[in-house]
């Protein structure tokens, strides 16, 4: 007889805050791991899985908790202090996913988790003791098919239940050092197309963040990448990155890609710089204004944020964990812990059934807003750079021109209003000018260099902090 478990959880909200944070639409599942061709690999695994929708508080971090009663009726924390970031950092509505170990409830791997009674709690402080539990609700446990990732480029197929176990969410301290991207779109991927999916999310995010003008969705960018051969069996990993870099540059000539490859997993890439070094430092440097993909062992995901809990670094990420099924997968943002072993190697520990894997490389995409280069027209060959950018109001303009020009230098605000204008005489070669925006409010400004008549102007965005 299958054991009947009661997951006892709770929703504890201060009455004055009930309209400002909502936790709802919770679902419970147990993961069945499949081979890439869809055959059963590990049914009824020890990976339990919870998803829930949240509407965060406008300003404050909240922590989600779920407590279970095991088969001996002892309380067990299934989810302890999952952080819900405020809307000023994250998006208005979020769906979160997290795993838990059914062994905590007294079940063995291979046993099916049956119908459960479950609820949930969110409060503004890190919970360290079990709070009172209101009457739970009954839920049917869903079967969750999950591809065991692998493939020629990503690495050999790995059985997650042999190489890892559910870590679950157990956060004991308030979170700090938050960097978060908003509104990273979901992408439904085909089997072994995780590279194309993660790169598509990044291009879509850059397009929306910088207002690059494309009407394509993240899913349509995925289709473009697959059509260009990314993630196909006939191209190398390096060729995939080069194809993506070319597509990004077609969207905007300022598009750039860089790689941190600590395992020499990708090979030489034409026009895409590579280095090696500290993984966490790379995330801290890149994430504020750039999008990052993280390749761990046999899979690659799109990083959507990071934070610290004491000495530990966590990342938020998105991927399609049910590749090939467009009705499922990439519905929720997930968490992973990033840590370093005694040899200096970095590892990824998923909190949603993702396992425990070595980090191979990180890929960063960004729009280089510090310079612009003109390829054709009257000002062909001219390169404009402003630094520091972002800055506090004083900027140096570095202009390299193949020939002399008399130009109009204009600064416009985001409403298109002209706030400064002067005429400058360029000589062939390097030129330096200063720009003072200290009397203007913080924000984005558009710098224009225009020839007589105004046609063929050079544009550069400047950020004032």
C-alpha positions in Angstrom: 0.0 0.0 0.0 1.4 3.4 -0.9 1.9 5.7 2.0 -0.4 8.7 2.2 1.6 11.8 3.2 0.4 15.0 4.6 2.5 17.9 3.6 1.7 20.4 6.3 2.4 24.0 5.2 1.1 27.4 5.8 0.3 30.8 4.5 1.1 33.4 7.2 0.6 36.9 6.0 0.2 40.1 8.1 -3.3 41.5 7.4 -1.8 44.9 6.4 0.4 43.2 3.8 -2.1 40.7 2.4 -2.8 42.9 -0.6 0.9 43.4 -1.3 2.2 39.9 -1.5 0.4 36.8 -2.8 1.4 33.2 -3.0 -1.0 30.9 -5.0 -1.4 28.3 -7.7 0.9 25.8 -5.9 1.5 22.4 -7.6 3.4 19.3 -6.3 5.1 16.7 -8.4 7.6 13.9 -8.5 10.2 13.7 -11.2 10.4 10.8 -13.6 13.8 11.0 -15.5 13.7 10.1 -19.2 16.4 9.3 -21.7 16.8 11.9 -24.6 14.6 9.7 -26.8 11.8 9.8 -24.2 12.3 6.3 -22.7 11.9 5.8 -18.9 15.2 6.1 -17.2 14.4 6.5 -13.5 10.6 6.5 -12.7 9.5 7.6 -9.2 12.8 9.3 -8.4 13.6 10.7 -5.0 13.3 14.2 -6.5 10.0 15.8 -5.3 9.2 19.2 -7.0 7.1 22.2 -6.0 6.0 25.2 -8.2 4.2 28.2 -7.0 3.1 31.6 -8.3 4.0 34.7 -6.3 3.2 38.4 -6.6 6.0 40.0 -4.5 5.9 42.8 -2.0 6.8 46.2 -3.7 9.8 46.9 -1.5 10.6 44.0 0.9 12.1 40.5 0.6 9.8 37.7 1.8 10.7 34.1 2.5 8.5 31.1 1.4 8.4 28.1 3.7 6.8 24.6 3.3 6.7 22.1 6.2 5.8 18.4 5.9 4.8 15.8 8.3 6.7 12.5 7.6 5.2 9.0 7.8 5.9 9.1 11.6 4.1 12.5 11.9 7.3 14.3 12.7 7.6 17.9 11.2 10.1 18.2 8.4 11.0 21.4 6.5 10.5 20.8 2.8 11.2 24.4 1.7 12.9 26.6 4.1 13.1 30.4 3.4 12.9 30.5 -0.4 13.6 34.2 -1.1 10.9 36.2 -2.9 12.5 39.4 -4.2 10.5 42.6 -4.2 9.0 44.1 -7.4 11.5 46.9 -7.4 14.2 44.2 -8.1 12.2 41.5 -9.8 9.1 41.3 -12.0 5.6 41.8 -10.9 4.5 38.2 -11.1 6.9 35.2 -10.8 6.6 31.4 -10.9 9.1 29.6 -8.8 10.3 26.0 -8.9 12.2 24.1 -6.2 13.0 20.4 -5.3 12.8 18.4 -2.1 13.9 15.0 -1.1 11.1 12.5 -0.7 13.4 10.5 1.7 12.8 13.3 4.2 9.2 12.0 4.3 10.1 8.4 4.8 9.8 7.3 1.2 12.4 5.3 -0.7 13.5 5.9 -4.3 11.1 4.0 -6.6 8.1 4.7 -4.4 5.5 7.0 -5.8 4.6 10.1 -3.9 0.8 9.9 -3.6 -1.9 12.5 -3.0 -0.8 15.1 -0.5 -2.2 17.8 1.7 -0.2 21.0 1.3 -0.2 24.7 2.0 2.5 27.4 2.2 3.7 30.4 4.1 5.5 33.7 3.3 6.8 36.2 5.8 9.3 39.0 5.9 11.8 37.3 8.3 13.9 34.2 7.9 12.1 31.4 9.8 14.1 29.4 12.2 11.2 27.5 14.0 8.1 25.7 12.9 5.1 28.1 13.1 1.5 27.1 13.7 -0.1 25.2 10.8 -3.6 26.0 9.6 -5.7 23.2 8.0 -3.9 22.0 4.8 -5.4 21.6 1.3 -5.4 18.4 -0.7 -3.4 18.1 -3.9 -2.8 15.4 -6.5 0.9 14.8 -7.1 1.7 15.3 -10.8 4.2 13.1 -12.7 7.0 15.4 -14.1 9.0 14.0 -17.0 12.5 15.3 -17.0 15.1 14.7 -19.7 18.5 13.5 -18.4 20.6 16.0 -20.3 23.4 14.9 -22.5 24.6 14.9 -26.1 27.8 15.1 -28.1 28.4 18.8 -27.4 27.1 19.0 -23.8 28.8 15.8 -22.7 27.9 12.2 -22.0 24.4 11.3 -20.7 24.4 11.4 -16.9 21.9 9.7 -14.7 21.0 12.4 -12.1 19.8 10.0 -9.5 23.2 8.3 -9.5 25.4 11.4 -9.6 23.3 13.7 -7.3 20.4 13.9 -4.9 17.8 16.6 -4.2 19.4 19.5 -2.3 16.2 21.3 -1.5 16.0 24.9 -0.3 17.4 25.5 3.2 18.4 29.1 3.7 19.2 30.1 7.3 20.3 33.8 6.8 18.9 36.9 5.1 20.0 37.3 1.5 22.4 40.1 0.4 24.3 41.4 -2.6 21.4 41.0 -5.0 21.7 41.4 -8.8 18.5 40.6 -10.7 17.3 40.7 -14.3 13.6 41.4 -14.8 11.3 39.7 -17.3 13.6 37.1 -18.7 11.4 35.2 -21.2 10.8 31.5 -21.3 11.8 29.4 -24.3 10.5 25.9 -25.2 13.5 23.8 -26.5 13.7 20.7 -28.5 15.9 17.8 -27.2 19.6 18.7 -26.9 18.8 22.3 -28.0 19.6 24.0 -24.6 22.4 26.1 -26.1 20.1 27.7 -28.6 17.4 28.2 -26.0 19.7 29.9 -23.5 21.2 32.2 -26.1 17.8 33.1 -27.4 16.7 34.2 -23.9 19.8 36.4 -23.8 19.3 38.1 -27.2 15.7 38.8 -26.3 16.6 40.3 -23.0 19.2 42.6 -24.6 16.7 43.6 -27.3 14.2 44.7 -24.7 16.7 46.2 -22.2 18.4 48.4 -24.8 15.3 49.1 -27.0 17.0 47.6 -30.1 13.8 47.6 -32.1 13.3 44.0 -33.0 9.7 42.6 -32.7 10.9 39.0 -32.4 10.0 37.0 -29.3 12.5 34.9 -27.4 10.9 31.8 -29.0 11.4 33.3 -32.5 15.1 34.1 -31.7 15.4 30.4 -30.7 14.0 29.5 -34.2 16.5 31.8 -35.8 19.4 30.3 -33.9 18.3 26.7 -34.7 18.0 27.7 -38.4 21.5 29.1 -38.2 22.7 25.6 -37.1 23.2 26.4 -33.4 22.9 23.1 -31.4 22.9 21.0 -34.5 25.0 17.8 -34.8 26.8 19.2 -37.9 28.4 22.2 -36.1 31.0 22.6 -33.4 30.4 24.4 -30.1 32.7 27.2 -31.2 30.8 27.6 -34.5 27.5 27.8 -32.5 28.9 30.7 -30.5 30.2 32.4 -33.7 26.8 32.0 -35.3 25.0 33.5 -32.3 27.5 36.4 -32.2 26.9 37.1 -35.9 23.1 37.1 -35.3 23.5 39.5 -32.3 25.7 41.9 -34.4 23.1 41.9 -37.2 20.5 43.0 -34.5 23.0 45.8 -33.4 26.5 46.3 -34.5 27.5 47.0 -30.9 26.6 43.5 -29.9 29.5 41.7 -28.2 30.2 38.2 -26.7 32.8 37.1 -24.3 33.6 33.7 -22.7 35.1 32.5 -19.4 36.2 28.9 -20.2 37.9 27.3 -17.3 37.8 23.8 -18.7 38.8 24.6 -22.3 35.5 23.1 -23.4 34.7 25.3 -26.4 37.9 25.6 -28.6 39.0 28.8 -30.4 36.3 31.2 -31.4 36.8 33.7 -34.2 36.1 37.3 -33.0 34.9 36.2 -29.5 37.4 36.7 -26.7 37.9 34.0 -24.1 39.6 33.9 -20.7 39.6 31.9 -17.5 39.2 32.8 -13.9 36.9 33.3 -11.0 33.3 32.3 -11.8 31.6 34.3 -9.1 33.6 37.4 -9.9 32.6 37.0 -13.6 28.9 36.9 -12.6 29.2 39.9 -10.3 30.9 41.9 -13.1 28.7 40.9 -16.0 25.2 40.5 -14.6 24.3 44.2 -13.8 24.1 45.1 -17.5 24.8 42.0 -19.4 23.2 38.6 -19.9 25.0 35.4 -18.9 24.7 31.7 -19.8 26.2 29.1 -17.5 27.3 25.7 -18.9 27.5 23.0 -16.2 28.5 19.5 -17.2 25.8 18.4 -19.7 23.5 21.4 -19.8 23.5 25.2 -20.3 21.1 27.7 -18.6 20.3 31.4 -18.7 21.3 33.2 -15.5 18.7 35.7 -14.4 20.3 36.9 -11.1 22.5 36.2 -8.1 22.6 36.8 -4.4 24.6 35.7 -1.3 23.5 33.8 1.8 26.3 34.1 4.3 29.4 32.8 2.4 27.4 31.0 -0.3 26.5 32.4 -3.7 23.2 31.5 -5.3 22.0 32.1 -8.8 18.5 32.4 -10.3 18.2 30.8 -13.7 15.8 29.6 -16.5 15.9 26.5 -18.7 13.6 24.0 -20.3 13.8 21.0 -18.1 11.2 19.0 -20.2 12.8 19.5 -23.7 10.7 18.6 -26.6 7.3 19.1 -24.9 6.1 22.6 -25.7 3.3 22.4 -23.2 5.8 22.0 -20.3 9.2 23.3 -19.3 10.6 26.7 -18.7 7.6 27.8 -16.8 9.4 28.8 -13.6 12.6 30.5 -12.4 14.8 28.2 -10.4 17.7 28.4 -7.9 21.2 26.9 -7.7 24.1 27.2 -5.3 27.5 28.0 -6.8 30.5 26.9 -4.7 34.2 26.2 -5.0 36.0 23.0 -3.9 39.5 22.8 -2.3 41.1 22.5 -5.8 39.6 25.7 -7.0 37.0 24.2 -9.3 33.5 25.6 -9.3 30.3 23.6 -9.1 26.6 24.1 -9.8 24.1 22.6 -7.4 20.5 22.8 -8.7 17.6 23.2 -6.2 15.0 21.9 -8.6 16.2 18.4 -9.6 19.1 19.8 -11.6 21.8 17.9 -9.7 25.4 18.6 -8.8 27.8 19.4 -11.6 31.1 21.0 -12.5 30.9 24.4 -14.1 32.6 24.4 -17.5 32.2 27.9 -18.9 30.1 31.1 -18.9 29.1 33.1 -21.9 28.2 36.8 -21.7 26.3 38.9 -24.2 26.1 42.7 -24.1 25.7 45.8 -26.1 28.8 48.0 -26.0 27.4 51.3 -25.2 30.8 52.9 -24.7 31.6 53.2 -28.4 30.1 53.2 -31.9 31.7 52.6 -35.3 30.3 53.9 -38.6 30.7 51.5 -41.5 29.4 53.5 -44.4 28.1 57.0 -45.5 29.8 60.4 -45.1 31.3 59.5 -41.8 32.4 56.0 -42.7 35.3 54.8 -40.6 34.6 57.2 -37.7 34.7 55.7 -34.2 33.2 57.5 -31.2 33.7 56.5 -27.5 32.7 58.2 -24.3 34.3 57.4 -20.9 33.6 56.8 -18.1 30.2 55.4 -19.3 28.2 55.2 -17.0 29.6 58.3 -15.3 28.7 61.0 -12.9 28.5 63.9 -15.4 32.0 64.5 -16.6 32.9 62.6 -19.8 35.8 62.4 -22.2 34.8 62.0 -25.9 37.4 60.0 -27.9 36.8 60.4 -31.6 38.9 58.7 -34.2 38.3 59.9 -37.8 39.9 58.9 -41.1 39.6 62.5 -42.3 38.8 66.0 -41.1 35.2 67.0 -40.6 33.2 69.9 -39.2 30.4 68.4 -37.2 27.6 69.4 -34.8 27.8 67.8 -31.4 24.4 67.5 -29.8 23.0 65.9 -26.6 19.3 64.9 -26.3 17.3 63.6 -23.4 15.0 60.5 -23.6 12.1 62.8 -24.6 14.1 63.9 -27.7 14.7 67.4 -26.4 18.0 69.1 -27.3 19.8 70.1 -24.1 23.3 70.9 -25.5 24.8 71.7 -28.8 28.2 72.8 -30.1 30.2 72.7 -33.3 33.5 70.9 -33.4 36.3 70.6 -36.0 37.8 67.1 -36.3 41.2 66.4 -37.7 42.2 63.1 -39.2 43.2 60.7 -36.4 42.5 60.9 -32.7 40.5 63.8 -31.2 39.5 64.5 -27.6 36.6 66.6 -26.2 35.0 67.0 -22.8 31.3 66.8 -22.0 29.7 68.2 -18.9 26.3 66.8 -17.8 26.6 67.5 -14.1 23.7 70.0 -14.1 21.3 67.4 -15.5 19.4 64.6 -13.7 20.6 61.0 -13.7 19.4 58.9 -16.6 20.1 58.0 -20.3 21.1 60.6 -22.8 21.7 60.4 -26.6 24.9 61.9 -28.0 24.9 62.8 -31.7 27.6 63.8 -34.1 26.0 65.1 -37.2 27.5 66.4 -40.5 26.1 69.5 -42.2 22.4 68.8 -43.1 22.1 66.3 -40.2 22.0 63.2 -42.4 24.1 60.2 -41.3 24.5 61.2 -37.7 26.5 59.1 -35.3 24.6 58.1 -32.1 25.9 57.0 -28.7 24.0 56.4 -25.5 25.4 57.9 -22.3 24.4 56.9 -18.8 24.6 59.4 -16.0 24.5 57.9 -12.5 
